[in-house]
Every structure is written in C-alpha cells, then in structure tokens.
C-alpha cells in the first residue's frame, strides 16, 4: 500500500469519527466497510452505487454533506489520482444533485 493510500484510509476514519462527534451519526455500516475493504475500495463502492447510501442521506438530513465520502474525495485534490475520471464525475454530480457546493 502506498503512503497516499494509507493517508486516505486515515482520512476515511476521520470522516467516520467526525460524523459521530459533530453530526451525531454513528455510521456502523461504513465502519464495517472500512475494516473489511479499507478506504479506497469503500469509497469506490459508495461512489459507484446507483443511489446515495443511507449514510449519505442521514448526513444530508443533518446538513453535513461535508462529511460524506463524495465531499472528502472531491474537496481534496490529493485524492483525485486514486479515482477514475468517471468516479470523480459521479461524486461531483451526487453532491450537486443534493445542492452541495464543494469547498463551502
């Protein structure tokens, strides 16, 4: 595993912790995915899903789309090389569909 992949794993764990601490959302399924698949595979699974996950919806309802995998991936350019152009486009579209402007 590259150092960038290890950093991404840590960033995904940080999103889990922040969702729990800041938004009161305990993303147990997300945590299980991280433990089993690690960060990149978990992110790719969620981004490539045909519909927003239950966790994404829960964070949307709390006004915290900044804590979604999609926002994490789009808002920090150092992660872009870990994903395909199609995955980045899909993540941006999901955020836009839910009226979230990355970087805000």
N, C-alpha and C positions, 0 to 999 in steps of 0.2 A: 504494500500500500504506500502510495506517495505521501509526502508531508501535506500536500494540498488536500488529499482525500481524508487524512487524519484531522486536519483543521475543519473540514466540512462536517465530519462526524461530530466534532465538538460543538460546532455552530448549531447543528440539529438538536443536540442535547440541551443547548442553551435555550433554544426556542421552546422546547418542552417545558423546561423549568420556568421560563418567563410566562408562558401561558398559564401555568399553575399558580405562580406567585402573583402575577399582575392582573390576570383576567379571571382567576378563579376557575380555570378549566383544566381538569385532570385528564389529559389525553392518554389514557391507558393503552388503547389500541396502537396509537402512534409510538409509544414507548416500546411496546412489544415488537412492533415492526423494526424499530431501531436496533433492538437487541438481537433480532434474528437476521436482519438483512443489512444492517449498518446504514449510514447516512445517504449515500448516493442512490443505492437501489431503492430505498424507501422513498426518497424524493422523486425518482423517476416513476415509481409505481403510482404515487399520488398525482403527479403532474399529468401522466398519460391516461389517467382514469377518465372515462367518458363524462362523468359528473363530479361535482365537488364532493369531497368527503364529508362525513358527519362532523368531523373536527373543524373543517373549513367553515361549514355552516354555523357551528357553535361559536367560532371566533367572529364571524360576520355579525351574528346576533349580539355579540358583546362589543361591537365596534372596534375590533382588534385584528383586522386583516393584516396588519403589520407583523403579526406573529405566525403567519402561515408560511408553509414551505415555499409557495409561489413567490411571496414577497422576499423571503430570505434569498432565494436564487436570483431574482431579478434585480434587487436593490444593491447587491454587492458584486461588482463585475469580476472579482477574482474567482467566483464560482462558475462563470459562464463557460469556461473551457471544459467543464465536467459534463456539459449537457449539449445535446444537438440543437441546431437552429430551430427545428420543429418543436422541441421541448420548451425552449425559451419563448417561442411564439405562443405556444399553448398556455404557458404560465402567465404571460402578459395579458392574453385575452381573458383568462379567467378573472384576473384582478380587475380588468376594465369592465367586464360584464357585471361585476359587483360594485362598480363605481369607486374603485380604489386607485388612487394615483401613486405609483411608486415614488418613494422619496419624500412623501409627506407624512 
